[in-house]
Amino acid sequence: MAIVIGILFTTGTYLVLSRSLLRIILGLSLMTHGLHLLIMTMSGLKTGAAPLLGEGAAHYTDPLPQALILTSIVISFGVTSFTLVLAYRTYQEWDTDDMERLRGEEDER
């Protein structure tokens, strides 16, 4: 699992450092997926254990990391869709998604 998390973070970092706006958004999405896997791995996955057993349970799975990851998935989906809409609108307005050109054209206005 650590190798998969490392690959997701490495690929996400590579894409975030690129010039294309769409690649930056995809890189951020990959990094959030890597973060979700990291939180799930750090919480200590227990297979076969029920989340809640009742009073005096000896073996149980903590539902808090799963709830946090589910909340994070919903938030990251909303942020990703918002940034995709902003990238589309930027492309319509400036006819480019190259970040270097967008910085240069911003100075001209």
C-alpha positions in Angstrom: 0.0 0.0 0.0 2.9 2.3 0.7 4.2 1.9 -2.8 0.8 2.8 -4.3 0.6 5.9 -2.0 4.0 6.9 -3.1 3.2 6.5 -6.8 0.0 8.6 -6.4 1.9 11.4 -4.6 4.8 11.3 -7.0 2.5 11.4 -10.1 0.4 14.1 -8.5 3.4 16.3 -7.7 4.7 15.8 -11.3 1.4 16.9 -12.8 1.0 19.9 -10.4 4.4 21.2 -11.5 3.4 21.1 -15.2 2.2 24.1 -17.3 -1.2 22.9 -18.3 -4.1 23.9 -16.1 -5.9 20.5 -16.7 -2.8 18.6 -15.6 -2.6 20.7 -12.4 -6.2 19.8 -11.6 -5.7 16.1 -12.3 -2.5 16.2 -10.2 -4.4 17.6 -7.2 -7.0 14.9 -7.6 -4.4 12.2 -7.6 -2.8 13.7 -4.5 -6.1 13.7 -2.6 -6.6 10.0 -3.5 -3.2 9.3 -2.2 -4.1 11.1 1.0 -7.2 9.1 1.4 -5.2 5.9 1.1 -2.7 7.2 3.6 -5.3 8.0 6.2 -7.0 4.6 5.7 -3.6 2.8 6.0 -2.6 4.8 9.1 -5.9 4.0 10.8 -4.9 0.3 11.0 -7.3 -1.7 8.8 -8.9 -4.6 10.6 -10.6 -7.2 8.3 -13.5 -9.1 9.6 -14.2 -6.9 12.6 -17.5 -5.1 12.9 -17.5 -1.3 13.3 -19.6 -1.4 16.5 -20.2 -4.4 18.6 -21.9 -3.0 21.8 -20.8 -2.8 25.4 -17.4 -4.2 26.3 -16.3 -5.1 22.8 -12.7 -6.3 22.6 -12.2 -6.1 18.8 -13.8 -3.4 16.8 -13.0 -1.1 13.8 -12.8 2.6 14.4 -15.4 4.3 12.2 -13.9 7.8 12.5 -11.2 7.5 9.8 -13.8 6.0 7.4 -16.2 8.9 8.1 -13.4 11.5 7.6 -12.3 9.9 4.3 -15.9 9.8 3.1 -16.3 13.5 3.9 -13.0 14.3 2.2 -14.0 12.4 -0.9 -17.2 14.5 -1.2 -15.3 17.8 -0.6 -12.6 16.9 -3.1 -15.2 16.0 -5.7 -16.8 19.4 -5.2 -13.5 21.3 -5.4 -12.4 19.3 -8.5 -15.7 20.0 -10.3 -15.4 23.7 -9.4 -11.8 24.0 -10.6 -12.8 22.2 -13.8 -15.5 24.7 -14.5 -13.1 27.5 -13.7 -10.5 26.0 -16.1 -13.1 25.7 -18.8 -14.2 29.3 -18.3 -10.5 30.4 -18.4 -10.0 28.5 -21.6 -13.0 30.2 -23.2 -11.9 33.6 -22.1 -8.1 33.4 -22.9 -8.0 30.6 -25.5 -5.2 28.8 -23.6 -4.7 26.6 -20.6 -0.9 27.3 -20.4 -0.1 28.8 -17.1 2.9 30.7 -18.3 0.9 32.4 -21.1 -1.9 33.2 -18.6 0.6 34.9 -16.3 1.9 36.9 -19.2 -1.5 37.9 -20.5 -2.6 38.9 -17.1 0.1 41.6 -17.0 -1.1 43.0 -20.3 -4.6 43.7 -19.0 
